[in-house]
């Protein structure tokens, strides 16, 4: 990843330790997965996950405190509380999918059922990938650390500019991207 290294002792300079502080244990991920599957009520989490009541209460409070979930009164019974994903919570979906795919690839032999598919054509989703600003699929060999003031400065000294980037619904041709990466 280049000549530079991250300052590994300086935990506040990196998002990973901050993310692990919020999500770095099994039950937080399991609650998040349950939320992505539509669970909203304390009792639903309790029965579906088989988690101890005190642990569930603690983890839900931490996820709410960190803005991953929000507490809202139920519309049909204001005495009941629903836990709903926030935008910040939905932004964890790629990380969740990457961990799930990694577990399927390197975990015990298992056949995924149900299968996570694209809603449009109902085919399995592709692997979560690291994408460049212009949609190219990158491998670990393509990643480089630079100082902020050197963003866009190529190895030959010329300057690059950001492309339009990708948005929801944009299509990346994986075969073309893989061939380009193989070079």
N, C-alpha and C positions, 0 to 999 in steps of 0.2 A: 504494500500500500504506500509505496513511495519512500522518500528519505525522512519524512516527518513521522513522529509517533504522537498519539494522543497523550496528554498529561494524565497518566493512569492514576496517580495519587490524588489528583484534584477532582473529587467526585462531583462538585457543583458545576464543572465545566462541560459535563456530558449529560445527555438526556437519559441514557440507559440506567444509571443508578437511581435517578428520579423516578423513572417508570417502574423499576423494581421495588422501590419503596412503596408504591401504591399497589402494584399488581404481582409482586414477587412471591406469591405462594399459591398453592393449588386451589384452595377454596374460592379465592377471588376470581380466578379464571373459570371455575366451574359455575359460579354465580353469573358471570358475564355470559358464558355459553348458554345458560338457561334463559337469560334475558334475551339473547338473540333468537332463542326458540319460543319467545312469547310469554314466558312466565313473568308475572308482575306482583304476585301477592306472597307475603311472608310464608304462609302455610303451604303454598305451591312449592316454593323453594325447599322448604323443610321436607315435604314428603317425596318430591322428585329426586332430590340430591342425597337424602339420607344423612344430612349434616346435623350436628348437635345444635340445639336451639341457641345456646350462648355464642357459639362460633358464628352461626349465621347472622345473629344480631350484630355482632362485632364487625363482621366483614361488610354487611350492608351499610352500616354506619360509616365505615371507612370509605367505601365506594361513593357514598353520598357526599361525604366531607371533601372528597377529591374531585367532585364534579363528574364522575363517571355515570352515576345514576342520580335521579331526582325523586324525591318523595312527593306524591300527590294524593289528595283525597280521591277515592273512587267516585265516579259520577253518579252511580246508582245508590251508593251507601257512603255518605260522607264520614262515617265512623271508621271505615276501612281505608287502609293506605295502599297505594300502588307504587312500585318501584319501576321507573321508566328510564330507558337509556337516554342520555343526553347526546348532543353532537360529539362531545369529547368521548363518550362511550362508544358511539358508532365508529369513530375514527380508530378504535382498537381492532376492528374487524380484520384488516389485512394481517395484523400480528397474530391474531387468533387462528386465522386460516393457515398462515405459514407454520405455526407450531403444530397444528393438526396434521398438515401434510407431512411435516418432518416426522411426527410420531407414527404416521401410517407407513412411511418409507422405512424407518429404522426400528420401529417397535416390533412387537410380536406380530407374526403373520395374522392378518385379519382381513376380512372382506367387509368393506364399508357398506352399511345398510342402515338407514337410508343414505343415498348418495347426494351430495351437494351439487346442484346443477345450475346452469344459466336459465333464468326464467323464460327467455325468448325461445330457445330451441330445445330446452330440456336435456342438454348434453352436459357431462361432468365439466366442472370448471377446470381451467388449466392451473399449472403450478404458480404460486405466488412468486413473482420475479422482481428483481431490482431493475428499474427502468431509468434510463438517462432522460434528461429533460425533453428530448425529441422522440422518445418511445423505444429507443434501442434497448434490447435486453443486455444487461451487464453481468459479468461473472466477477468473482473475487479478484481476478487478475486485472480487471478494468477499473478498480477503485483506487483512488489516490487521495492522500490528505494534503491540503495546502492551507496556507495562511489566508485569512479572510481577505486581506488586501490583494491577494494573488488570484482571486476568483476570475475565471475566464482566460487567464494567461496560459497559453499552450506551452509545451516544452520548447518549441522553436521560437518563442517570444511573441508570436502573433496573438491577437485577441479573438476570442470566440464570443458570440452573443447567444442568449437563450432563445430557443425556438418557442413556438406557441404552446408547446407542452400537450399533454393529453387530458381529456376530460371524460366524464362518464359517457359510455356509449361509443367512444372512439375505438377503432379497430386497429390492432397491431398484427401484422402478418408474422406469426411466430417462426415459420420456416425461413422467411427472408431475413428476419432478425438473427436467427441462429447462424445462417450462412455468413452474414456480415460479421458477426462476432468471431466466427472461426477464421475469417479473413483470407 
